[in-house]
Amino acid sequence: MKTETRNLIANYIGRGWVMAINLIATPLLIKILGIESYGLIGFYTTLYGLINLLDFGISPTINRELARYSVDQTQENRGRDLVRTLEIGYWIIGILLGVLVFFGAPIIAEKWLQSKNLSIDTLIHSIRLMGFLIVLEWPITFYQGCLLGLQRHIRLNLINIVNSLLKFGGALLILTYVSPTIDTFFSWQLGVSTLQITLLVISVWLYLPAKQGNPVFDLKLLENIWKFALSLNIISFLGLVISQIDQIFVSHNYNLEIFGFYNIALMINSGLSIVVSPINLTYFPRFSALVAQKDKDTFNRTYHQACQLVSAAVLPIATVGILFSRPIILVWTGDPQVADHASTITSIVLAGTLLNALIGIPYQAQVAHGWTRLALWSNVICIPLVLLLVFLFNSIFGVTGVAAVRVVYGVIGLCIVIFIMYRYILIGELKPWILNDILPSLLVCASFSLIKIAGDIFFPEIINTVPAFLFFSLAIQLVVIFSVRYTREKSLFFIQNIRNKYAKTIG
């Protein structure tokens, strides 16, 4: 089995498991803690996302550099010193961030959050626990980047699977049988995060190439990567700001109940991110290695395979989520009120994420080539535009308008890829990207969307049932798989292998 295939399977299993645990745990957490306390968990997710703005591009940089070292034996031993140099700085920043959140807890609780039922003391204590949690969770993305660059995707996903089970399964047990409070939830997360970061640190140093002597802190190693890392940091900073603007706005301008509904939409949306994320994680190290080897033909072929995988995986799932958002939320949470308030927001957010997912692989290709200018300037331009649209759309449409800004941002990103990127890298590959990678899935999903809309008009009592939903989901996925060339070839090859093995067994 090829390394990409093995890593892709591992990433899908790991991400799928984490998502499944989240989906199971979320309605139970809401039931045990209440929607306001769940909104506080959503606030930590937003806070952690904001703090990741200070990653300085280290995580994707170490991923790329370790992948490049892996195909150049003369550079392998530099990896240990580079990891040691970067991790020291990473831990220092994490401690400072945790201290800042800890001592800023009263200000956040009194001046930012709005709560009807949770006391100020409860909010302050929970936020201080978040400060400790940030110290432990801040370095996680760095060590994950190391394992991805080292092509140790299986080990990484095993750690993630164990962590998610303990993080949410253990939390539900503690909340049920010990104390059903938000403080208890965050206290449990501290213990689980301690175990997770310990396993990650041990794994990274276990798989780094052996070298005589101990790894050393060497700032000279940063001379060749600091410009690239700085560019990625600015891109990540601006990108995360753009992705968090709506959440920050809603958390401040609406009460925790509304923010809880918004967070439900984001939770479902994270399922779509988990579908595309394994593909990005799998192919980025491969892209980096091929660029280092200057193998243009293999790079182009691998690039289109990745794009076709994304379109075949994301478009049908996003289409189903957009069209069936209310029944999905209702079945998931069992709460009609939550379904009514969160369904429209969910559909809008999914549409925005779908557009961004389609340009994920093109962005990975840009970074693998060391070309960051396009993403940098597009984000610089989009920041003021997104801010303006958030305030404008909120004044006109309310909270659903805030969510709609994600769609506008996705359209802009797609246009940038189409009209600019293919003029500088992957020259001549725009036409096959549109005709072979995107269009087949898009046409199938558009056709099924028309069927769903017609069903809502003429047969609403049939089209919105669980059996119809399951049939619709399976049908659209199968048709897309056999409409896209790469997934069709892989599927037929798999079917042929099964037939051959079955024939040998009978014979």
N, C-alpha and C positions, 0 to 999 in steps of 0.2 A: 504494500500500500504506500502511495506517495506521501511525502512529509506533509504537503499542503492538505491532502485529503484527511490524513490522520489528525492533523491539528484542527481542521475545520469541524470534524466530527466531535473532537474533544471540546471545542469551544461551544458548539451547539448544545451538547449535553450539559456542560457546565452552566451556560447562560439560561438554558431552558429550565434546569433544576432551580436555579435562583429565582427565576420569574415565577415558576409554579409555587414555590414556597411563599413568595410575596403575595401572590393572588389568593392563596389559601389563608394566609395570616391576616391580611388587611381587614376583611369584614369582621374577623374575630377580634382584632385589636379595637376596631371601632365599637363593637358591642361591649367589650370589657371596659375600655377606657372612656368611651364617649367621643363624639366628633371633635370637640375642642382639644382634647388631649392628643387625638390623632393629628389635628392641625399643628400642634406643637412638634410632633415628629416630622411633619412636612416642613416646618420651619427649620429644623436641624438639617434636613436634606438640602434646603435652599442655602442655608449658611455654609454648609460643607462645599456646595457648588461654588459659592462666592470665594471661599478661602482657596479653592483650587486655582483661582486666578493667579495666585502667587507661585504656581508650579515652576515658573521661569522656563518652561519648555523642556525641563529636565527629563520627564518620563518618556516622551516620544523620541528625544535625542538619544537617551541611553538605549532605547529599543533599536533605533537605526544603527548606532555605532556598534553595538554588540553583534547585530546581524551582519554588518560589513566586515567586522573582525573575523567572523566565522568562516568567510571564504578567502581569507588572507592569513595564512599561518604565521607570517612574520609579525602580525599585529595582535595575535590572540592574547599574549601575555599582558598587553597593555590594558585589557579589560578589567583585571582585578584592581589595578591602581586607579583606573577611572571610576569604577564603582565606589571604592573607598573615598575618593576625593569628593564625589557628588553626594554620597549618603551623609557625610558629616555635616555639610551645609544644609541638607534637607532636614535632619533632625533638629538642628539649631533653630531653623525657621519654624518647625512644628511646635517646639516648646514655646517660642515667643508668641505664636498665634493662640495657643491654649491659654497662656497667661492673660493675653489681651481679652479673650472672651470671658474668662473667669471674673476678672475685675470689672468688665463692662456689663456684667449681667444685670445689675440694678437699672442701668440706663435703658438697656434693651427691653426689659420687662415693663418699665414704667412709661417709656416714651415711644416705643415702637409697637409692641403687641397690644391687641385689644381682646379682652376676655370677659365673658359674662359670668362664668362659673368657677374658673381657676383663680385662686388668690395670688397676690403679688409675690408672697413668700414662696409659693409653689413654683411660680414662673422663674424666680431668681435661682432657686435651688436646681431646677431642671437645666437652666442655661449654664450654670456652673459645672454641672456634670457633663454638659456638651463640651465645655472647655477641656476637661480631662480627656474626653473621647477624641477630640480633634488631635491632641498630641499623639495618640496611638494610631489613628486612622490616616493622618496626613501623609506618612511615608508609604502607605500601602500602594499607591499608584506608581511610585518609583520602583519598588521591588517587583511589582507586576510587569512593568516595562522591561526590567532586566530579564525576567523569565521568558517573556515573549521574544525578545531579541535573541535569547539563547535557544529558541525553538523548544522550550520546555512547557508547551501548552497543556499537556496532560497533567503534569504535576500542579500547575497553577489552578486548573479547573477542579482537581481533587480537593485542594485547599479551599477553594470557593464553595464547593458543595458542602463540605463539613462545616464551614463557617456559617453559611446561610441556614443550615439545619439547626445549629446551636443558637444562632442569633434570633430567629423567630420562633422555632419550635420550643426552645428552652424558655424564651420570654413568655410564651403563652402558658407554659406550665407554672412558672414562677408567679405570673399575674393571677392565675386561677387559684393556686393552692397556698400562696404566701401573702401577697399584698397587691391588689388591683389598682396601683397608682402609677402615674407617669414617672415619678422618681425611681420606683422599682424597675421600670422598663429601662431607663438610661443606666442605672447601676449594673444591670445584667449585661448591657451592651459593652460596658467597660471590661468585664471579665472575658467576654468572647473576643473582643478586639485585641486584647493582650495575647491570647492564644494565636490569633490569625497572624499578627505581625511577627511573632516568634517563629512560626512555621515558614513564613516568607523569607525572613532573613537567613535562616538555616538553609533553605532550598537554594537561594541565589548563590551563596558561597560554596555550596556543595557542587554546583554545576559549572561554576566558572573554571576556565582552564587552569591547570596546576602551574605553579611558578615557585621557584626557589625563593625562600624568604617570605616575610610577611608583606601584605599589600601596604603601600605607602600613600600618604596624602601628597599629591603633586599637582600644584596649580598650573604647571607648564602643559599638562594634558588638556587644559581648557582652551589653549591658544587656538587650536584647530577647529573647535566646535562652538566657541562662545557666540560668534555672530549668528550661526545657524540656530543655536538654542535660544538666543535673544529674540530672533524673528519668530520662532515657534511660540515663545512665551507671550509676545505681543499679540500674535494671532489667537492663541488660546485665551488670553486675557479678554480681548475684545469679543471673541466668540462666546465665551461664557457670560460676559456681561449682557450680550444680546439675548442669550438663551435664558438668562435669569431675570431680565427686566420685568417681564410680565408677572413672575412670581413675587418679586419684591414689591411691585406696585399693588398687587392684590393683597399681599400680607399686611400692607400698611393702610390701604384705603378701604378694605372690607374686613368684617369681623372674622374670627377664627372659624366660624361655621361655614361661611362662604369659601374661605381659604381651604377648608377641609374638602368641600365639594370640588374645588379646583384641583386639589391634590389627588383626588380620585381619578380625575381625567389624566393627570400626569402619570399616575401609576399605570393605568392602562396603556398610555402612550409609551411607557418604558418597555412594554412588551414588544412594540414594534422596533424599538432601538436594539433590543436583545436579538431580534431576528437578523438585523444587518450587522451588528457589532462583531459577531464571530467571523464574518467574511472579511471585514476590515482588519481585524486582529491577525487573521491567518495570512493575508496577502501582503500586508505592509512589509514585514521582514523579507519576504520573497522579492518584492519590488526592489528593496534596498540592495539586496545581494545581486540581483540582475543588473542594476545600474552600476554597481561596483565592478562587475564583470564585463560591462559594456556590451551586453547581449541584447541588442535592440529588437531583433525578430522575436525572440522568446518573450521579451518584456511585453511587446504589443499583443502577442497571442494570449499571454497570461492576463493582461489587463482586460481584454474583452471577455475572457472567461469569467473573471470576477464581476464585471459589470452585468453580465447576463445572469449570474447567480443572484445578485442583488435584486434585479428587476423581477426575476421569477419568484423570489422569496418574499419580497416586501410588497409589491403591488397588489397581489390578491389578498393578502392578510389585511393590508391597510384598507382596501376596498370593502371587505367584509366588516371591519371595525367601524368604518364611517357609516355604512348603511344600516348596521344592526347595533348601534351603540346603546340605545336604551334597553333592549332585551338582554344584551350582554351584561350591563351593569345591574339590571334587576335580578338576573339569575345569580350573579356573583355575590351581590350584597344582600339580596332578599328584601331590600328596602325601596318601595316605590318612590318615596320622597327623594332619596339619594339619586335614583335613576332619572327622575324628572329634572333635577337641578344640574346634574353632571353630564347628561347625554349629549346635549348640543355642544358644550365645551369640548367634550371628548372627540366628537367628530371633527371639529375645527382643528384641534391640536394634532390629531392624527394626519390630517391633510397636510399641515405644515411639516410634520416630521417626515412624511412620505417624500416630499420634494427635496428635503435635505438629505435623505437617505440615498437618493439617486445620484447626488454629487459627492458622496462619501469616497467612493473609489477614485474618481478623478482627483480629489484632494490628496488622497494617499499617494497617487502617482506624482503629483507636484512635489510633495515633501520628499519622496524617495529620490527625486532628481535634484534635491537641494534648492528648488525654486519656490520661494515663499512670498515673493513680491505681490502676486495676484491676490492671494488670500488675505494678505496684510492690508492692502489698500481697499479691497472690497469691504472688509470689516470696518475700517476707519470711516468709510463713506456711510455705511449702514447704521452706525451707532446713533448719530443725531436723527436720522430718518426714523429708526425704530422708536426712539424716545418720543418724537413728535407724534407718530401714529398711535402709540399707546395712549397718550393723553387725548388725542382727537377721537379715536375710536371708542374710548371709554365714555367720553361725554355724549356720544351719539348712541352707542349700542350697549353700554354697560360692560359687565365682565366678559360677555361673549365677544365683544369687540376687542378687548384686550387679547384674548386668545387668537383672534383673527390676524393679528399682526404677525404671528408665526407663519401664516400662509404667504403673506406679502414678502417676508424675508426669504422664504423658500423659492418663490418665483424669481426674485432678484438673483439668488445664488445660481439657479439653473440657467438663467440668461447669461450670466458671467461665464459659466463653463462653455456654453454653446458658442458664444460670439468672441471670446477672448482666448481661453486656455488652449484650444486646438490650433491657434496660430503660432504658439511658442513651443509647446511640447506635443508629442503624439500627432505631429503634422500629417494630415491626410487620413486621420482616423475618426474624424467627426461623422462622416457619412455612415460607416459601419456601426458606430456607437448609436446613432439614431435608429437606423433601419434594422440592425440585428440585435442590439442590446436592449433597447428601450421600447420600440414601437410594437413588437409582437405582444408583449405583456400588456401594454397600454390599451391596445385595441380589444383584447379579450376582456379586460376589466371594465372598459367602457360599455361593452355589449352587455355584460352581466349587470351593470348598474342600471341600464335601461330596462332590463327585465325586472329588476327589483322595484324600480319606480312604477312600472306598469302594474306590478303585483300589488303595490300599495294603493293604487287607484281602483283596480277592479276586483282584487281578491285579498284584501287586507287581513281577513280572518285566517287565511291559509299561509300567506307569505311570511307572517310574523310568528309562526309556531316554531317550536324547537326542532322538529323533524325537517321543516323547510330550511331553517337556518343551517343545520348540519349538512343537508344535501347541497345547498347553495355553496357552502364553504368548501366542501370536498370537490364539487364540480369545477368551480373556478380555479382551484389549485391544480387539478389534474390537467385541465385544458391549457393553462399557462405553461406548465412543465413541458408539455409536448408541443407547445408553440415556439418555445425558445430553443435555439439550436444546441447550445452546450448542454442544457439540462435534458433535452430530448436524447442526445447521444449517450449521456451518462445513464439515463434511465433504461434505454434499450440495451445497453451493454450489461447493466445489472440484471435485467430480465433474462437476457440470453445466458448469462452465467448460471442463473437459477435453473433454467430449463436444462442446460447441459448437466448440471449436478444431479437434477432429478432423473434425467435419462440414464446416467451412469448408475444411479441407485437402483432403478428398475431393471436395467440390463444386467 
